[in-house]
């Protein structure tokens, strides 16, 4: 995800607003007070395109079934069990559909990441507007929503092989471990049809084993929301902290520039203000724990030279070293093609100043704070922008999918898999 000035002319998007308010799971008012209204993101569900995607993927019944399950819950404890079970089931169903297990239940191509996104929003909307008879306090509802987000995004389903990394950053013999993250679709008010190839990569690779010259590598994945508030509340650190000491390589992935992959060399501690999926804007230093020790920049430890030299697919792969900084003693931003200068203040990392830069910054800062900088390869990869086919560029009249759109997504996923294979077997990544 790049600042929109990089890509908006290519995406050719149009405004699509959410319409009607949803029905609620039950009508009984509880002692916890009136339920909150749906979010901006959830209100987009009522448009024709989200409903078509749900219908054509077989996911249209997910939210209504979830609502019925909530309606049968007689206590907060029962509701939490329903949320955890159904959230995990949605993630597993989406992974299975993309990876070809079970019936497709619809004519939408199996590689599509959008059914998961829209079905999850249907579930969060039901939960957010639910008014159970037993009463639901504000903190209880927030905890249920957090659990639903965590389980339906694969963050509770990271199943690494047994064992642990040795003191040199590897496992020696045996299966390597890779942790990869993707994102939800975004810029939906400009084109509600869009898919995020990084989310498709996460669904396609979750739980898979990749053969590499150094042996097999098991990939575990999760996806993250495109919302500033969730990041400020520590969703990235909570999800990744238990696993970074146990993996051989990690990479955060998002959609970036047209026609190319990028390995982002440097990440910056700055939020540039572009609106998120709730149309919230933030322009500020990236908020993290212990800000007194917060660096302006973090760097990749991915083997970028090996990745960019390898033949991984039809899109070129670049080692992107550019940043935008305010130099020490200065007051105006300056573009630096070869990375930041000493003492400078971040304004854009290689991956910009939106949430893709932020997840890269947070993940690599966490790596460093855990003392893993010298032993754990990790960083950020930007995929190409996923484009619709020629003649299907008008979001007001275009189809939700087409053969070129599917081919582009499949090619991006295949090349991301190949990049992971190169990265995990590159010299220096096995320190066992």
C-alpha positions, -999 to 999 in steps of 0.1 A, spaced: 0 0 0 16 32 -12 5 68 -8 -23 74 -33 -4 99 -53 17 70 -67 -12 49 -80 -45 67 -82 -42 74 -119 -37 38 -126 -64 24 -105 -91 44 -122 -115 42 -92 -149 57 -84 -170 65 -53 -193 38 -41 -210 46 -8 -226 22 17 -264 24 18 -289 9 43 -283 0 79 -281 -37 86 -305 -60 104 -293 -71 139 -288 -106 152 -314 -102 179 -338 -74 189 -337 -76 227 -321 -46 243 -296 -54 271 -283 -38 302 -252 -28 283 -270 0 265 -277 6 228 -254 -12 204 -231 9 183 -239 17 147 -220 -1 119 -187 14 108 -180 32 75 -163 0 64 -192 -22 73 -218 0 56 -202 -7 22 -215 -42 25 -249 -31 12 -236 -22 -23 -243 -44 -52 -206 -54 -58 -200 -68 -23 -232 -87 -24 -223 -102 -58 -189 -112 -45 -205 -130 -15 -231 -146 -36 -207 -158 -64 -183 -173 -38 -208 -191 -17 -200 -168 13 -234 -150 14 -247 -172 42 -218 -167 65 -230 -136 83 -266 -147 87 -255 -181 101 -232 -162 125 -261 -140 136 -282 -171 144 -254 -185 165 -251 -153 184 -289 -153 189 -286 -187 207 -259 -175 231 -273 -169 266 -242 -154 282 -210 -136 274 -191 -168 278 -213 -186 252 -210 -156 229 -172 -156 231 -172 -193 222 -194 -187 192 -171 -158 180 -139 -178 184 -154 -209 166 -170 -190 137 -141 -166 132 -116 -195 129 -140 -214 106 -142 -184 83 -104 -182 80 -101 -219 74 -130 -219 48 -113 -190 29 -79 -208 29 -95 -241 18 -114 -224 -10 -82 -207 -24 -62 -238 -20 -87 -260 -38 -101 -281 -9 -138 -287 -9 -164 -274 -33 -160 -239 -47 -196 -230 -41 -199 -204 -68 -183 -193 -101 -159 -167 -87 -124 -179 -92 -110 -198 -62 -79 -176 -59 -100 -146 -49 -93 -129 -15 -124 -107 -15 -150 -133 -1 -131 -134 32 -130 -97 35 -167 -91 28 -178 -121 49 -158 -109 78 -173 -75 76 -208 -91 76 -198 -109 108 -184 -78 125 -214 -58 116 -237 -84 132 -216 -85 163 -213 -48 166 -251 -42 163 -261 -72 184 -283 -65 214 -285 -97 235 -310 -101 262 -283 -107 289 -268 -73 283 -234 -66 268 -210 -40 281 -189 -18 259 -156 -36 270 -172 -70 265 -184 -61 229 -149 -47 222 -133 -79 234 -156 -100 212 -148 -79 182 -111 -82 189 -115 -120 191 -134 -121 158 -108 -101 141 -80 -122 154 -95 -156 146 -109 -147 112 -76 -132 100 -55 -163 107 -37 -147 137 -49 -175 160 -40 -202 134 -2 -198 131 9 -234 134 47 -236 132 65 -269 133 78 -281 167 112 -269 178 129 -236 181 155 -215 164 190 -220 176 212 -192 188 225 -186 152 191 -179 137 183 -213 121 169 -247 128 198 -266 112 182 -297 96 145 -299 92 117 -277 80 123 -240 78 96 -217 91 83 -186 73 58 -161 86 41 -139 60 14 -113 63 -10 -97 39 -37 -70 39 -74 -64 32 -85 -46 1 -84 -8 4 -94 24 -14 -128 9 -17 -146 42 -21 -128 46 -54 -134 11 -67 -153 -13 -44 -144 -42 -67 -108 -43 -59 -89 -72 -45 -56 -71 -26 -30 -95 -40 -12 -96 -7 -43 -110 9 -45 -136 -19 -9 -145 -13 -16 -151 23 -45 -173 16 -27 -193 -10 4 -199 10 -10 -205 45 1 -239 58 19 -248 26 53 -263 23 77 -248 -3 105 -269 -17 138 -249 -18 174 -258 -26 180 -260 12 150 -282 19 113 -276 27 100 -244 42 66 -242 60 47 -210 55 22 -196 80 2 -165 72 -22 -139 86 -39 -108 72 -43 -73 88 -69 -46 85 -63 -13 67 -71 8 97 -49 33 115 -65 27 149 -59 -11 150 -22 -5 144 -20 21 171 -36 -4 195 -8 -28 188 -25 -55 167 8 -61 147 29 -66 178 4 -88 196 1 -111 166 38 -113 157 57 -112 190 51 -148 200 64 -161 166 93 -140 155 118 -157 178 106 -191 164 108 -184 126 136 -185 101 123 -156 80 93 -132 80 80 -109 54 51 -84 54 35 -81 20 12 -54 5 1 -40 -29 25 -13 -41 34 -1 -75 23 -9 -110 40 -37 -129 68 -45 -103 77 -61 -70 98 -41 -46 119 -52 -16 117 -21 6 151 -14 21 141 12 47 110 18 67 101 52 83 84 62 115 58 85 99 21 83 91 13 103 60 -24 108 66 -40 89 37 -75 78 47 -79 42 58 -109 18 52 -129 37 78 -121 70 61 -99 80 91 -68 100 85 -36 101 107 -6 124 102 19 118 130 48 98 141 40 61 142 28 55 177 47 26 195 55 15 230 85 32 246 86 61 222 117 75 239 137 47 223 119 48 189 142 51 159 132 72 128 142 43 105 144 6 105 159 -16 78 152 -49 60 173 -79 68 157 -98 38 184 -110 13 174 -83 -12 204 -90 -35 195 -126 -39 158 -119 -44 163 -92 -71 189 -114 -89 166 -144 -92 142 -152 -120 110 -154 -99 84 -145 -125 72 -121 -152 73 -89 -130 107 -72 -124 118 -71 -87 136 -41 -74 157 -33 -44 141 0 -35 164 22 -15 146 56 -18 132 75 12 118 109 19 134 127 49 137 160 67 175 163 70 191 170 103 188 208 109 164 212 80 127 218 79 116 206 44 113 171 31 139 158 7 139 127 -14 170 105 -9 174 78 -36 200 59 -15 184 59 19 183 83 49 211 105 61 223 105 97 200 123 122 172 128 97 134 127 104 113 102 85 86 113 61 84 83 38 101 49 39 107 30 7 72 17 10 57 52 15 40 65 46 7 44 46 0 12 65 23 -10 44 52 11 55 38 10 91 35 -28 93 71 -31 79 83 -5 105 65 -22 134 76 -57 124 112 -48 119 113 -26 151 98 -56 170 126 -78 154 152 -54 167 137 -49 201 137 -87 205 174 -87 197 170 -106 164 184 -80 139 215 -100 133 199 -134 131 164 -131 116 159 -121 80 127 -100 77 113 -70 59 86 -59 35 78 -69 -1 54 -48 -23 35 -66 -50 24 -51 -83 -10 -33 -84 -36 -59 -93 -53 -46 -125 -85 -55 -143 -84 -64 -179 -85 -40 -208 -121 -26 -212 -130 -34 -176 -116 -3 -159 -148 17 -151 -158 8 -116 -194 21 -122 -200 -3 -151 -173 -29 -149 -175 -66 -140 -162 -78 -106 -138 -101 -123 -124 -110 -157 -98 -134 -171 -69 -109 -171 -77 -99 -136 -75 -135 -125 -44 -142 -145 -27 -112 -129 -35 -123 -94 -24 -158 -100 9 -146 -115 15 -123 -85 8 -151 -61 31 -175 -79 59 -150 -80 55 -141 -43 58 -179 -36 90 -180 -57 104 -149 -39 98 -166 -5 116 -197 -18 146 -176 -28 147 -156 4 145 -186 28 173 -204 10 196 -175 2 231 -176 17 231 -161 51 195 -169 59 204 -203 73 226 -196 103 222 -231 118 
